[in-house]
Amino acid sequence: MTITKQDLIDMCFTPETMVVFESLIDRIEALESKSTRFKKPTLQDVQVYMAEKGCQSYISEAESFIDYFEQVGWVVGKTKKPMKAWKSAVNNWLKNNYTKPAPEVKQAKIDALRNIHDTSW
């Protein structure tokens, strides 16, 4: 249920009480308008933003960006913290000229797994 300023007037609150309620309603509306949850961008969002930033190959770069972060779970940095602002991540992506694939298992681990049944030792 949403209470509006008109609802308060209809309930016949005193002017002093109205001021308090209006202040509370304004605070609640401000908090509701701030979305603190991260929302994954669409491919089109990233393409438009990269084009605005002057990226010449924004179509393929946007696809690479989306693919990379889908693979790593939309986390950033060595601490693997959840992403908060995808536009900042795009800026870093373009600045660092990422074209590398998502982190893979190290080659030594792959070799060890392949040779697990090797009994020649």
C-alpha positions, 0 to 999 in steps of 0.5 A: 500500500502506498500512502500519498500526500493526498491520503494524509490530507484526507485523513485530516492530520494536523499540519505539524504531523503532515510535515513529519509524514511528508518528510518520511514519505520523501525519504522512503521515495528516495530510498526506493528510487536508489537501486542498490542491486546490480542489474546485468547489462544487455548486449545492446546496452554494452554496445551502445555504451562502447560506441559512445566511448569511441570503440571502433569494434564495439559489436565484437568487444561488447560480445566478448565483454558479456561472454567474459563476465557471464563466465566469471559470474559478474565478479571483478578483481582478484578478490572476486567481489560482485560487480557494482557498476558495469559501466566502470567495468566497460571503461576498464575493459576498453582501457586495458584492451581486453581480448583475452578469454576468461581465466582457464585452468592452468596448463600444469593442472590440465597436464596432470589430469591428462596423465593421471592414469600414466603408470610409467613413473 
